[in-house]
Amino acid sequence: MNLMKYKLWYFVFSLLIILPGLYFLITSGLKLGIDFTGGALLEYKFERSINPDDLKKYGQVTPLSNNSYIIRSKPLEQDQINDIKKSLTEKFGIVTERRVENVGPVIGNEFKNKALIALLLASLVIVLYIAFSFRKIPKPASSWRFGIAAIVALLHDVLLVVGVFAALGKFSGVEVDTLFVTAILTVIGFSVHDTIVVFDRIRENLTKHIGKKFIDVANLSVVQTLGRSLNTSLTVVFVLVALLLFGGETIRWFVVALLVGIISGTYSSIFNATALLVWWEEKLGH
């Protein structure tokens, strides 16, 4: 099974699935939640079923289970929050206030900057770690190429998830919040882990098959690790699908982000990171 024979087609496929999301990301951007923009998040539970449209004058409404709703609005003072609850009680009867969060725009902007810094630092440390760990691979292979190829695969996964959420934000009003950042960081960790499994087998096989073409060593390594990679990913995917079906509204989009990222990470570790490494070694390895 010569998987690396079709490496250029893998790159084409990756571009085809990333470009639509990039288009929406550039033209519309992500729909930022109050964690980034500042605002109020109010969660209320009603004693009976109500029409969500009756709540829209207070802000953006997200239905939950058991007659509960989340209202997102501009930043509110405590008096305004009390007035909203009073108004809801007069109109709908008993209303239980389950959550009240106020995030200022300064805090939101600070959090956005910290999230970007965290992503950049994580990428830098990954490159340095892989380059150091693979420093003894037989020449002309380069440990730095392993690290950079892993980052390219990582960026593939991040861009795909971000692009999907840019499209969801435009067409379905889905917002990104702190859970989205958590999902992105988790996807990064999973993607790099899966990539290192393949790269580590390439390193072992390079020492066992000295003189063999790099593409043949890489292909052998992919075939040897393919079953493990798929089995690991599928067990995670099964758990995430269960969470998506039964986990409730509050974590739905967090789970969707993980699902997209982990499926993408499994693909990119084999068909992007390894394929890029093979192409790079063929073009510049000598």
VEXMARFI-882978 format. One record per residue: residue number from 0; residue in one letter; z, x, y of N, C-alpha, C in turn. Coordinates in nm, 2 decimals. Atoms other than C-alpha are relative to their C-alpha. Layout:
BEGIN
MIFI/NUM/a/Z/X/Y/Z/X/Y/Z/X/Y
...
***
This chain:
BEGIN
MIFI/0/m/0.00/0.09/-0.12/0.00/0.00/0.00/0.00/0.09/0.12
MIFI/1/n/0.02/-0.08/-0.12/-0.13/0.18/0.31/0.02/-0.08/0.13
MIFI/2/l/-0.03/0.08/-0.11/0.04/0.00/0.59/-0.04/0.07/0.13
MIFI/3/m/0.03/-0.08/-0.12/-0.02/0.28/0.85/-0.15/0.00/0.03
MIFI/4/k/0.15/0.00/-0.02/-0.40/0.24/0.81/-0.04/-0.09/0.11
MIFI/5/y/0.03/0.10/-0.10/-0.39/-0.06/1.04/0.08/0.01/0.13
MIFI/6/k/-0.10/-0.02/-0.11/-0.16/0.09/1.31/-0.06/-0.05/0.13
MIFI/7/l/0.06/0.05/-0.13/-0.40/0.01/1.60/0.00/-0.15/0.01
MIFI/8/w/-0.01/0.15/-0.01/-0.41/-0.36/1.50/0.14/-0.05/0.02
MIFI/9/y/-0.14/0.04/-0.03/-0.03/-0.37/1.51/0.03/0.01/0.15
MIFI/10/f/-0.01/-0.01/-0.14/-0.05/-0.25/1.87/-0.06/-0.12/0.07
MIFI/11/v/0.07/0.12/-0.05/-0.30/-0.52/1.95/0.08/-0.13/-0.01
MIFI/12/f/-0.08/0.12/0.03/-0.09/-0.79/1.79/0.12/0.00/0.10
MIFI/13/s/-0.11/0.00/-0.09/0.21/-0.68/1.99/-0.03/-0.03/0.14
MIFI/14/l/0.05/0.03/-0.14/0.02/-0.69/2.32/-0.03/-0.15/0.01
MIFI/15/l/0.03/0.14/0.00/-0.10/-1.04/2.23/0.12/-0.09/0.01
MIFI/16/i/-0.12/0.09/0.00/0.25/-1.18/2.18/0.09/0.03/0.12
MIFI/17/i/-0.09/-0.03/-0.12/0.41/-1.00/2.48/-0.07/-0.04/0.13
MIFI/18/l/0.07/0.03/-0.13/0.14/-1.06/2.75/0.03/-0.14/0.05
MIFI/19/p/-0.03/0.13/-0.06/0.20/-1.44/2.78/0.14/0.00/0.07
MIFI/20/g/-0.14/0.00/-0.06/0.57/-1.39/2.84/0.01/0.09/0.12
MIFI/21/l/0.01/-0.09/-0.12/0.50/-1.10/3.08/-0.06/-0.08/0.12
MIFI/22/y/0.07/0.08/-0.11/0.27/-1.34/3.28/0.10/-0.09/0.06
MIFI/23/f/-0.10/0.10/-0.05/0.55/-1.60/3.31/0.11/0.08/0.07
MIFI/24/l/-0.10/-0.07/-0.06/0.80/-1.33/3.39/-0.04/0.05/0.14
MIFI/25/i/0.04/-0.05/-0.13/0.59/-1.19/3.67/-0.03/-0.11/0.10
MIFI/26/t/0.04/0.11/-0.09/0.47/-1.52/3.81/0.12/-0.09/0.04
MIFI/27/s/-0.11/0.10/-0.02/0.79/-1.73/3.77/0.13/0.07/0.00
MIFI/28/g/-0.13/-0.06/0.01/1.07/-1.49/3.68/0.09/-0.07/-0.10
MIFI/29/l/-0.10/0.07/0.08/1.37/-1.58/3.48/0.08/-0.10/0.09
MIFI/30/k/-0.08/0.10/-0.07/1.57/-1.89/3.57/0.14/0.04/-0.01
MIFI/31/l/-0.13/-0.06/0.00/1.90/-1.73/3.66/0.11/-0.11/0.00
MIFI/32/g/-0.12/0.09/0.00/2.23/-1.91/3.58/0.10/0.04/0.11
MIFI/33/i/-0.09/-0.02/-0.11/2.53/-1.92/3.81/0.07/0.14/-0.02
MIFI/34/d/-0.06/-0.13/0.02/2.66/-1.60/3.65/-0.07/0.11/0.09
MIFI/35/f/0.08/-0.09/-0.08/2.38/-1.42/3.85/-0.01/-0.05/0.14
MIFI/36/t/0.03/0.05/-0.14/2.32/-1.65/4.15/0.12/-0.04/0.07
MIFI/37/g/-0.12/0.06/-0.06/2.67/-1.78/4.21/-0.02/-0.15/0.00
MIFI/38/g/0.00/0.15/0.00/2.76/-2.15/4.19/0.12/-0.05/-0.08
MIFI/39/a/-0.11/0.07/0.07/2.99/-2.40/4.01/-0.05/-0.05/-0.13
MIFI/40/l/0.03/0.06/0.13/2.99/-2.50/3.65/0.12/-0.09/-0.04
MIFI/41/l/-0.10/0.10/0.03/3.18/-2.82/3.57/-0.03/-0.07/-0.13
MIFI/42/e/0.02/0.06/0.13/3.22/-2.96/3.22/0.10/-0.12/-0.01
MIFI/43/y/-0.08/0.12/0.01/3.34/-3.32/3.18/-0.02/-0.08/-0.13
MIFI/44/k/0.01/0.08/0.12/3.41/-3.54/2.88/0.03/-0.15/0.04
MIFI/45/f/-0.01/0.14/-0.04/3.36/-3.92/2.92/0.05/-0.08/-0.13
MIFI/46/e/-0.05/0.08/0.11/3.53/-4.19/2.71/-0.11/-0.09/-0.06
MIFI/47/r/0.11/0.08/0.06/3.20/-4.37/2.65/-0.13/0.07/0.04
MIFI/48/s/0.13/-0.06/-0.03/2.83/-4.29/2.65/-0.05/-0.04/0.14
MIFI/49/i/0.06/0.02/-0.13/2.66/-4.26/2.99/-0.14/0.05/0.01
MIFI/50/n/0.13/-0.05/-0.02/2.32/-4.20/3.13/0.00/0.13/0.08
MIFI/51/p/-0.01/-0.13/-0.07/2.28/-3.83/3.22/-0.06/0.00/0.14
MIFI/52/d/0.07/0.01/-0.13/2.05/-3.93/3.51/0.10/-0.04/0.11
MIFI/53/d/-0.10/0.04/-0.10/2.36/-4.08/3.68/0.08/0.12/0.05
MIFI/54/l/-0.07/-0.12/-0.04/2.50/-3.72/3.71/-0.08/0.10/0.08
MIFI/55/k/0.09/-0.10/-0.06/2.20/-3.55/3.85/0.02/0.02/0.15
MIFI/56/k/-0.03/-0.02/-0.14/2.31/-3.61/4.21/0.10/0.11/0.03
MIFI/57/y/-0.10/-0.10/-0.02/2.59/-3.36/4.15/-0.06/0.14/-0.03
MIFI/58/g/0.06/-0.13/0.04/2.36/-3.08/4.01/-0.08/-0.01/-0.12
MIFI/59/q/0.08/-0.01/0.13/2.17/-2.97/3.70/0.09/-0.04/-0.12
MIFI/60/v/-0.08/0.06/0.11/2.30/-3.16/3.39/-0.05/0.05/-0.13
MIFI/61/t/0.03/-0.04/0.13/2.32/-3.03/3.04/0.09/-0.08/-0.10
MIFI/62/p/-0.08/0.08/0.09/2.43/-3.28/2.77/0.05/0.09/-0.11
MIFI/63/l/-0.06/-0.06/0.12/2.67/-3.16/2.50/0.03/-0.11/-0.10
MIFI/64/s/-0.03/0.10/0.10/2.81/-3.34/2.20/0.12/-0.08/0.05
MIFI/65/n/-0.12/0.09/-0.03/3.08/-3.62/2.21/0.01/-0.04/0.14
MIFI/66/n/-0.01/0.05/-0.14/2.99/-3.76/2.55/0.04/0.10/0.10
MIFI/67/s/-0.03/-0.10/-0.09/3.04/-3.43/2.72/-0.12/0.05/0.07
MIFI/68/y/0.11/-0.04/-0.08/2.82/-3.29/3.00/0.05/0.12/0.08
MIFI/69/i/-0.02/-0.12/-0.10/2.79/-2.96/3.20/-0.08/-0.03/0.12
MIFI/70/i/0.06/0.02/-0.13/2.71/-2.99/3.56/0.00/0.14/0.07
MIFI/71/r/0.01/-0.12/-0.07/2.58/-2.68/3.74/-0.05/-0.03/0.14
MIFI/72/s/0.03/0.03/-0.14/2.57/-2.69/4.12/0.02/0.13/0.09
MIFI/73/k/-0.03/-0.11/-0.09/2.60/-2.47/4.43/0.15/0.02/0.00
MIFI/74/p/-0.14/-0.03/0.00/2.94/-2.31/4.49/0.08/-0.12/0.07
MIFI/75/l/-0.08/0.11/-0.05/3.21/-2.58/4.56/0.14/0.04/0.03
MIFI/76/e/-0.14/-0.02/-0.03/3.55/-2.58/4.72/0.08/-0.09/-0.10
MIFI/77/q/-0.08/0.08/0.09/3.84/-2.73/4.52/0.01/-0.14/0.04
MIFI/78/d/0.01/0.14/-0.05/3.84/-3.04/4.74/-0.12/-0.07/-0.04
MIFI/79/q/0.13/0.06/0.04/3.48/-3.10/4.66/0.00/-0.03/-0.15
MIFI/80/i/-0.01/0.03/0.15/3.55/-3.06/4.28/0.09/-0.12/-0.02
MIFI/81/n/-0.09/0.12/0.02/3.84/-3.31/4.31/-0.08/-0.13/0.04
MIFI/82/d/0.07/0.12/-0.04/3.61/-3.55/4.49/-0.10/-0.04/-0.11
MIFI/83/i/0.09/0.03/0.11/3.35/-3.52/4.21/0.07/-0.07/-0.11
MIFI/84/k/-0.07/0.06/0.11/3.60/-3.60/3.95/0.05/-0.14/0.03
MIFI/85/k/-0.04/0.13/-0.05/3.74/-3.89/4.15/-0.11/-0.10/-0.01
MIFI/86/s/0.12/0.09/0.00/3.39/-4.03/4.19/-0.04/-0.04/-0.14
MIFI/87/l/0.04/0.03/0.14/3.31/-4.00/3.82/0.10/-0.09/-0.07
MIFI/88/t/-0.10/0.08/0.06/3.64/-4.16/3.72/-0.01/-0.15/0.05
MIFI/89/e/0.02/0.14/-0.05/3.58/-4.46/3.95/-0.12/-0.07/-0.06
MIFI/90/k/0.12/0.06/0.05/3.23/-4.51/3.81/0.00/-0.01/-0.15
MIFI/91/f/0.02/0.00/0.14/3.27/-4.43/3.44/0.14/-0.02/-0.08
MIFI/92/g/-0.12/0.01/0.07/3.64/-4.47/3.36/0.07/0.13/-0.02
MIFI/93/i/-0.08/-0.12/0.02/3.86/-4.20/3.21/-0.10/0.12/-0.02
MIFI/94/v/0.09/-0.12/0.01/3.70/-3.85/3.26/0.10/0.12/-0.02
MIFI/95/t/-0.08/-0.12/0.03/3.85/-3.53/3.11/-0.07/0.12/0.05
MIFI/96/e/0.05/-0.13/-0.05/3.79/-3.21/3.30/0.02/0.11/-0.10
MIFI/97/r/-0.02/-0.10/0.11/3.73/-2.95/3.03/-0.02/0.14/0.05
MIFI/98/r/0.03/-0.14/-0.04/3.60/-2.65/3.23/-0.04/-0.01/0.15
MIFI/99/v/0.04/-0.02/-0.14/3.57/-2.55/3.60/-0.02/0.15/0.03
MIFI/100/e/0.02/-0.14/-0.03/3.41/-2.22/3.69/-0.07/0.01/0.13
MIFI/101/n/0.06/-0.03/-0.13/3.32/-2.09/4.04/-0.04/0.15/0.00
MIFI/102/v/0.05/-0.14/-0.01/3.11/-1.77/4.07/-0.06/0.02/0.13
MIFI/103/g/0.06/-0.03/-0.13/3.04/-1.63/4.41/-0.13/0.08/-0.01
MIFI/104/p/0.13/-0.07/0.01/2.69/-1.49/4.49/0.02/0.15/0.00
MIFI/105/v/-0.02/-0.14/0.00/2.83/-1.14/4.55/0.04/0.05/-0.14
MIFI/106/i/-0.03/-0.04/0.14/2.99/-1.13/4.20/-0.12/-0.01/-0.09
MIFI/107/g/0.12/0.02/0.09/2.67/-1.27/4.05/-0.10/0.12/0.02
MIFI/108/n/0.09/-0.12/-0.02/2.46/-0.99/4.21/0.05/0.12/-0.05
MIFI/109/e/-0.06/-0.12/0.05/2.71/-0.73/4.11/-0.02/0.00/-0.15
MIFI/110/f/0.02/0.01/0.14/2.69/-0.85/3.75/-0.14/0.03/-0.04
MIFI/111/k/0.14/-0.03/0.04/2.31/-0.84/3.75/-0.03/0.15/0.01
MIFI/112/n/0.02/-0.15/-0.01/2.32/-0.48/3.87/0.06/0.07/-0.12
MIFI/113/k/-0.07/-0.07/0.11/2.57/-0.38/3.60/-0.07/-0.03/-0.13
MIFI/114/a/0.08/0.03/0.12/2.36/-0.55/3.33/-0.12/0.09/-0.01
MIFI/115/l/0.11/-0.09/0.00/2.06/-0.35/3.43/0.04/0.15/-0.03
MIFI/116/i/-0.05/-0.13/0.02/2.26/-0.03/3.44/0.04/0.02/-0.15
MIFI/117/a/-0.04/-0.01/0.14/2.40/-0.10/3.09/-0.12/0.01/-0.09
MIFI/118/l/0.12/-0.01/0.08/2.05/-0.15/2.95/-0.06/0.14/0.02
MIFI/119/l/0.06/-0.13/-0.02/1.92/0.18/3.11/0.09/0.11/-0.07
MIFI/120/l/-0.08/-0.10/0.06/2.22/0.38/2.99/-0.01/-0.01/-0.15
MIFI/121/a/0.02/0.01/0.14/2.19/0.24/2.64/-0.12/0.06/-0.05
MIFI/122/s/0.13/-0.06/0.04/1.83/0.34/2.62/0.00/0.15/0.01
MIFI/123/l/-0.01/-0.14/-0.01/1.90/0.69/2.75/0.08/0.06/-0.11
MIFI/124/v/-0.08/-0.06/0.11/2.18/0.75/2.50/-0.06/-0.01/-0.13
MIFI/125/i/0.07/0.02/0.12/1.97/0.62/2.22/-0.10/0.12/-0.02
MIFI/126/v/0.10/-0.10/0.01/1.69/0.87/2.30/0.07/0.14/-0.03
MIFI/127/l/-0.07/-0.12/0.02/1.94/1.16/2.32/0.06/0.01/-0.14
MIFI/128/y/-0.07/0.00/0.14/2.12/1.06/2.00/-0.11/0.03/-0.11
MIFI/129/i/0.10/-0.01/0.10/1.80/1.03/1.80/-0.06/0.14/0.00
MIFI/130/a/0.05/-0.13/-0.02/1.66/1.35/1.94/0.09/0.11/-0.06
MIFI/131/f/-0.10/-0.10/0.05/1.98/1.54/1.85/0.01/-0.01/-0.16
MIFI/132/s/-0.02/0.02/0.14/2.01/1.38/1.50/-0.12/0.05/-0.08
MIFI/133/f/0.12/-0.04/0.07/1.65/1.46/1.41/-0.05/0.14/0.04
MIFI/134/r/0.04/-0.13/-0.05/1.64/1.81/1.56/-0.04/0.10/-0.11
MIFI/135/k/0.03/-0.09/0.11/1.60/1.98/1.22/-0.12/-0.04/-0.09
MIFI/136/i/0.12/0.05/0.08/1.29/1.79/1.10/-0.10/0.12/0.00
MIFI/137/p/0.10/-0.10/0.01/1.01/2.02/0.99/-0.11/-0.01/0.11
MIFI/138/k/0.10/-0.01/-0.11/0.76/2.13/1.26/-0.14/-0.03/-0.07
MIFI/139/p/0.00/0.02/-0.15/0.52/2.03/1.41/0.06/-0.13/0.04
MIFI/140/a/-0.06/0.12/-0.04/0.70/1.70/1.41/0.11/0.02/0.10
MIFI/141/s/-0.10/-0.02/-0.11/0.92/1.66/1.72/0.11/-0.11/0.00
MIFI/142/s/-0.11/0.10/0.00/1.26/1.49/1.73/-0.01/-0.09/0.13
MIFI/143/w/0.01/0.08/-0.12/1.19/1.38/2.09/-0.10/-0.12/-0.02
MIFI/144/r/0.10/0.11/0.02/0.89/1.18/1.97/0.07/-0.12/-0.08
MIFI/145/f/-0.07/0.10/0.08/1.12/1.00/1.72/0.08/-0.09/0.10
MIFI/146/g/-0.09/0.08/-0.10/1.36/0.90/2.01/-0.08/-0.08/0.09
MIFI/147/i/0.09/0.08/-0.09/1.08/0.79/2.24/-0.06/-0.12/-0.07
MIFI/148/a/0.06/0.11/0.08/0.91/0.59/1.97/0.10/-0.11/-0.02
MIFI/149/a/-0.10/0.10/0.02/1.24/0.41/1.90/0.02/-0.08/0.13
MIFI/150/i/-0.01/0.07/-0.13/1.27/0.32/2.27/-0.12/-0.09/0.03
MIFI/151/v/0.11/0.08/-0.01/0.92/0.19/2.28/0.01/-0.13/-0.08
MIFI/152/a/-0.02/0.12/0.09/1.00/-0.04/1.99/0.11/-0.09/0.06
MIFI/153/l/-0.11/0.07/-0.06/1.32/-0.14/2.16/-0.05/-0.08/0.12
MIFI/154/l/0.06/0.07/-0.12/1.13/-0.23/2.49/-0.09/-0.11/-0.05
MIFI/155/h/0.08/0.11/0.05/0.89/-0.43/2.28/0.08/-0.12/-0.03
MIFI/156/d/-0.09/0.11/0.04/1.18/-0.64/2.15/0.06/-0.07/0.13
MIFI/157/v/-0.06/0.05/-0.12/1.34/-0.68/2.49/-0.10/-0.08/0.08
MIFI/158/l/0.10/0.07/-0.08/1.02/-0.77/2.67/-0.04/-0.13/-0.07
MIFI/159/l/0.04/0.12/0.07/0.94/-1.03/2.40/0.11/-0.11/0.03
MIFI/160/v/-0.11/0.10/-0.02/1.28/-1.20/2.43/0.00/-0.05/0.15
MIFI/161/v/0.00/0.04/-0.14/1.27/-1.19/2.81/-0.12/-0.08/0.04
MIFI/162/g/0.12/0.08/-0.03/0.92/-1.32/2.82/0.01/-0.14/-0.05
MIFI/163/v/-0.02/0.14/0.06/1.01/-1.61/2.59/0.09/-0.08/0.09
MIFI/164/f/-0.10/0.07/-0.09/1.30/-1.70/2.82/-0.06/-0.03/0.14
MIFI/165/a/0.07/0.03/-0.13/1.08/-1.67/3.13/-0.09/-0.13/-0.02
MIFI/166/a/0.07/0.12/0.02/0.85/-1.93/2.97/0.09/-0.12/-0.02
MIFI/167/l/-0.09/0.11/0.02/1.14/-2.15/2.86/0.06/-0.04/0.13
MIFI/168/g/-0.05/0.03/-0.13/1.28/-2.13/3.21/-0.10/-0.08/0.08
MIFI/169/k/0.10/0.07/-0.08/0.95/-2.25/3.36/-0.02/-0.14/-0.05
MIFI/170/f/0.04/0.13/0.06/0.88/-2.53/3.12/0.12/-0.09/-0.04
MIFI/171/s/-0.12/0.08/0.05/1.23/-2.64/3.00/0.12/0.02/0.09
MIFI/172/g/-0.12/-0.02/-0.09/1.46/-2.52/3.28/0.11/0.08/-0.07
MIFI/173/v/-0.11/-0.08/0.07/1.65/-2.28/3.04/0.04/0.11/0.09
MIFI/174/e/-0.06/-0.11/-0.09/1.88/-2.05/3.24/0.05/0.11/-0.09
MIFI/175/v/-0.06/-0.12/0.06/1.99/-1.70/3.15/0.13/0.03/0.06
MIFI/176/d/-0.14/-0.03/-0.05/2.36/-1.61/3.17/0.05/0.12/-0.07
MIFI/177/t/-0.06/-0.11/0.06/2.61/-1.37/3.04/-0.03/0.01/-0.15
MIFI/178/l/0.03/0.00/0.14/2.54/-1.47/2.68/-0.14/0.05/-0.03
MIFI/179/f/0.13/-0.06/0.02/2.18/-1.38/2.73/0.00/0.15/0.01
MIFI/180/v/-0.01/-0.15/0.00/2.27/-1.03/2.83/0.07/0.05/-0.12
MIFI/181/t/-0.06/-0.04/0.13/2.50/-1.01/2.53/-0.10/0.00/-0.11
MIFI/182/a/0.10/0.01/0.10/2.21/-1.12/2.31/-0.10/0.12/0.01
MIFI/183/i/0.09/-0.11/-0.02/1.98/-0.86/2.46/0.06/0.13/-0.05
MIFI/184/l/-0.07/-0.12/0.04/2.23/-0.58/2.40/0.01/0.00/-0.15
MIFI/185/t/-0.01/0.01/0.15/2.28/-0.71/2.04/-0.14/0.03/-0.06
MIFI/186/v/0.14/-0.02/0.05/1.90/-0.71/1.99/-0.03/0.15/0.00
MIFI/187/i/0.03/-0.14/-0.02/1.88/-0.35/2.12/0.07/0.08/-0.12
MIFI/188/g/-0.07/-0.07/0.11/2.15/-0.24/1.87/-0.07/-0.02/-0.14
MIFI/189/f/0.06/0.04/0.13/1.98/-0.42/1.58/-0.13/0.07/-0.02
MIFI/190/s/0.14/-0.06/0.00/1.63/-0.29/1.67/0.01/0.15/-0.03
MIFI/191/v/-0.01/-0.14/0.02/1.75/0.07/1.69/0.05/0.03/-0.14
MIFI/192/h/-0.06/-0.02/0.14/1.95/0.04/1.36/-0.12/-0.01/-0.10
MIFI/193/d/0.11/0.02/0.09/1.64/-0.09/1.18/-0.10/0.12/0.01
MIFI/194/t/0.09/-0.11/-0.02/1.42/0.18/1.33/0.05/0.13/-0.06
MIFI/195/i/-0.06/-0.12/0.05/1.66/0.46/1.24/0.00/0.00/-0.16
MIFI/196/v/0.01/0.01/0.15/1.66/0.34/0.87/-0.13/0.06/-0.04
MIFI/197/v/0.13/-0.05/0.04/1.29/0.40/0.86/-0.02/0.15/0.04
MIFI/198/f/0.01/-0.14/-0.04/1.30/0.72/1.06/0.07/0.10/-0.09
MIFI/199/d/-0.08/-0.09/0.08/1.57/0.87/0.85/-0.07/0.02/-0.13
MIFI/200/r/0.08/-0.02/0.12/1.36/0.81/0.54/-0.12/0.09/0.02
MIFI/201/i/0.11/-0.09/-0.03/1.07/0.98/0.71/0.05/0.14/0.00
MIFI/202/r/-0.05/-0.14/0.00/1.29/1.28/0.78/0.03/0.06/-0.14
MIFI/203/e/-0.02/-0.05/0.13/1.40/1.30/0.42/-0.13/0.04/-0.07
MIFI/204/n/0.12/-0.02/0.07/1.05/1.27/0.29/-0.08/0.12/0.06
MIFI/205/l/0.07/-0.12/-0.05/0.92/1.54/0.53/0.04/0.13/-0.06
MIFI/206/t/-0.05/-0.12/0.07/1.14/1.79/0.37/-0.03/0.01/-0.15
MIFI/207/k/0.04/0.00/0.14/1.05/1.68/0.02/-0.15/0.02/-0.02
MIFI/208/h/0.14/0.00/0.01/0.68/1.66/0.08/-0.07/0.09/0.10
MIFI/209/i/0.05/-0.09/-0.10/0.61/1.97/0.29/-0.15/0.03/-0.03
MIFI/210/g/0.14/-0.02/0.02/0.24/2.01/0.35/-0.08/-0.13/-0.01
MIFI/211/k/0.07/0.13/0.01/0.16/1.64/0.30/-0.03/-0.05/0.14
MIFI/212/k/0.04/0.06/-0.13/-0.01/1.45/0.59/0.12/-0.09/0.05
MIFI/213/f/-0.11/0.08/-0.06/0.24/1.29/0.83/-0.02/-0.15/-0.03
MIFI/214/i/0.02/0.14/0.02/0.07/0.95/0.79/0.03/-0.04/-0.14
MIFI/215/d/-0.03/0.04/0.14/0.11/0.96/0.41/0.16/0.00/-0.02
MIFI/216/v/-0.14/-0.01/0.01/0.48/1.06/0.45/0.06/-0.13/0.07
MIFI/217/a/-0.05/0.12/-0.07/0.54/0.78/0.70/-0.03/-0.13/-0.08
MIFI/218/n/0.03/0.12/0.08/0.36/0.52/0.49/0.09/-0.01/-0.13
MIFI/219/l/-0.09/0.00/0.12/0.57/0.62/0.18/0.14/-0.04/0.04
MIFI/220/s/-0.14/0.04/-0.05/0.89/0.59/0.39/0.01/-0.15/0.03
MIFI/221/v/0.00/0.14/-0.04/0.79/0.25/0.52/0.01/-0.09/-0.13
MIFI/222/v/0.00/0.08/0.12/0.72/0.12/0.17/0.13/0.01/-0.07
MIFI/223/q/-0.13/-0.02/0.06/1.05/0.26/0.04/0.11/-0.08/0.07
MIFI/224/t/-0.10/0.07/-0.08/1.25/0.09/0.32/-0.03/-0.14/0.03
MIFI/225/l/0.05/0.13/-0.03/1.05/-0.23/0.35/0.09/-0.11/-0.05
MIFI/226/g/-0.08/0.10/0.06/1.26/-0.43/0.11/0.14/-0.01/0.06
MIFI/227/r/-0.13/0.00/-0.06/1.59/-0.32/0.26/0.00/-0.06/0.14
MIFI/228/s/0.01/0.05/-0.13/1.47/-0.40/0.61/-0.01/-0.15/0.00
MIFI/229/l/0.02/0.15/0.00/1.35/-0.75/0.52/0.12/-0.07/-0.05
MIFI/230/n/-0.12/0.06/0.05/1.66/-0.83/0.32/0.11/-0.01/0.10
MIFI/231/t/-0.10/0.00/-0.11/1.89/-0.73/0.60/-0.03/-0.10/0.11
MIFI/232/s/0.03/0.09/-0.11/1.70/-0.92/0.86/0.01/-0.15/-0.05
MIFI/233/l/0.00/0.13/0.04/1.66/-1.23/0.65/0.15/-0.06/-0.02
MIFI/234/t/-0.14/0.05/0.01/2.04/-1.26/0.58/0.05/-0.03/0.14
MIFI/235/v/-0.04/0.03/-0.14/2.10/-1.24/0.96/-0.08/-0.13/0.05
MIFI/236/v/0.08/0.11/-0.05/1.82/-1.49/1.03/0.05/-0.13/-0.06
MIFI/237/f/-0.05/0.12/0.06/1.96/-1.74/0.78/0.13/-0.05/0.07
MIFI/238/v/-0.12/0.04/-0.07/2.30/-1.73/0.95/-0.03/-0.05/0.14
MIFI/239/l/0.04/0.05/-0.13/2.14/-1.77/1.29/-0.06/-0.14/0.00
MIFI/240/v/0.05/0.14/0.01/1.94/-2.07/1.18/0.10/-0.10/-0.02
MIFI/241/a/-0.12/0.09/0.03/2.26/-2.23/1.05/0.07/-0.03/0.14
MIFI/242/l/-0.07/0.01/-0.13/2.42/-2.16/1.39/-0.08/-0.09/0.10
MIFI/243/l/0.09/0.07/-0.09/2.11/-2.30/1.57/0.01/-0.15/-0.03
MIFI/244/l/0.00/0.14/0.04/2.13/-2.63/1.37/0.14/-0.06/0.02
MIFI/245/f/-0.14/0.06/0.00/2.51/-2.68/1.37/0.09/0.06/0.10
MIFI/246/g/-0.09/-0.07/-0.09/2.65/-2.45/1.64/0.03/-0.07/0.13
MIFI/247/g/-0.02/0.07/-0.12/2.62/-2.69/1.93/-0.08/0.05/0.12
MIFI/248/e/0.09/-0.03/-0.11/2.46/-2.68/2.27/0.04/0.12/0.07
MIFI/249/t/-0.05/-0.11/-0.08/2.68/-2.41/2.43/-0.06/0.13/-0.04
MIFI/250/i/0.05/-0.13/0.05/2.54/-2.13/2.21/-0.14/-0.01/-0.05
MIFI/251/r/0.13/0.02/0.05/2.20/-2.27/2.14/-0.10/0.11/0.04
MIFI/252/w/0.10/-0.10/-0.06/2.00/-2.04/2.37/0.04/0.14/-0.03
MIFI/253/f/-0.04/-0.13/0.04/2.21/-1.74/2.28/-0.05/0.03/-0.14
MIFI/254/v/0.05/-0.01/0.14/2.12/-1.80/1.91/-0.15/0.02/0.00
MIFI/255/v/0.15/-0.01/0.00/1.75/-1.85/2.00/-0.04/0.14/0.05
MIFI/256/a/0.03/-0.14/-0.05/1.75/-1.51/2.19/0.02/0.10/-0.11
MIFI/257/l/-0.02/-0.09/0.11/1.90/-1.34/1.89/-0.10/-0.02/-0.11
MIFI/258/l/0.11/0.02/0.10/1.65/-1.50/1.65/-0.13/0.07/0.04
MIFI/259/v/0.13/-0.06/-0.04/1.35/-1.40/1.85/0.01/0.16/0.00
MIFI/260/g/-0.01/-0.14/0.00/1.49/-1.05/1.90/0.01/0.07/-0.13
MIFI/261/i/-0.02/-0.06/0.13/1.59/-0.98/1.55/-0.13/-0.01/-0.09
MIFI/262/i/0.13/0.00/0.07/1.26/-1.10/1.40/-0.09/0.10/0.06
MIFI/263/s/0.09/-0.10/-0.07/1.08/-0.89/1.66/0.04/0.14/-0.04
MIFI/264/g/-0.05/-0.14/0.03/1.31/-0.59/1.59/-0.04/0.04/-0.14
MIFI/265/t/0.05/-0.03/0.13/1.22/-0.61/1.22/-0.14/0.04/-0.01
MIFI/266/y/0.15/-0.03/-0.01/0.85/-0.61/1.30/-0.02/0.13/0.07
MIFI/267/s/0.03/-0.12/-0.09/0.86/-0.34/1.57/0.05/0.13/-0.07
MIFI/268/s/-0.05/-0.12/0.06/1.07/-0.10/1.36/-0.11/0.06/-0.09
MIFI/269/i/0.10/-0.04/0.10/0.79/-0.08/1.10/-0.14/0.01/0.07
MIFI/270/f/0.14/0.01/-0.04/0.47/-0.18/1.28/-0.02/0.05/0.14
MIFI/271/n/0.02/-0.06/-0.13/0.54/-0.04/1.63/0.05/0.14/0.00
MIFI/272/a/-0.07/-0.13/-0.02/0.79/0.25/1.62/-0.07/0.10/-0.10
MIFI/273/t/0.05/-0.09/0.09/0.66/0.40/1.30/-0.15/0.03/0.02
MIFI/274/a/0.15/-0.01/-0.03/0.29/0.33/1.38/-0.02/0.09/0.12
MIFI/275/l/0.01/-0.09/-0.12/0.34/0.49/1.73/0.02/0.14/-0.04
MIFI/276/l/-0.03/-0.14/0.04/0.50/0.79/1.57/-0.11/0.07/-0.07
MIFI/277/v/0.12/-0.05/0.08/0.21/0.83/1.33/-0.11/0.03/0.09
MIFI/278/w/0.11/-0.02/-0.09/-0.05/0.79/1.60/0.03/0.13/0.09
MIFI/279/w/-0.04/-0.11/-0.09/0.14/1.04/1.83/-0.01/0.13/-0.07
MIFI/280/e/0.00/-0.12/0.07/0.18/1.30/1.56/-0.15/0.04/-0.04
MIFI/281/e/0.14/-0.03/0.03/-0.19/1.27/1.47/-0.07/0.06/0.12
MIFI/282/k/0.07/-0.04/-0.12/-0.30/1.31/1.83/0.05/0.13/0.06
MIFI/283/l/-0.06/-0.11/-0.07/-0.05/1.56/1.96/0.08/0.09/-0.08
MIFI/284/g/-0.09/-0.07/0.09/0.13/1.70/1.66/-0.04/0.15/-0.02
MIFI/285/h/0.04/-0.14/0.03/-0.07/2.02/1.64/-0.04/0.07/0.12
***
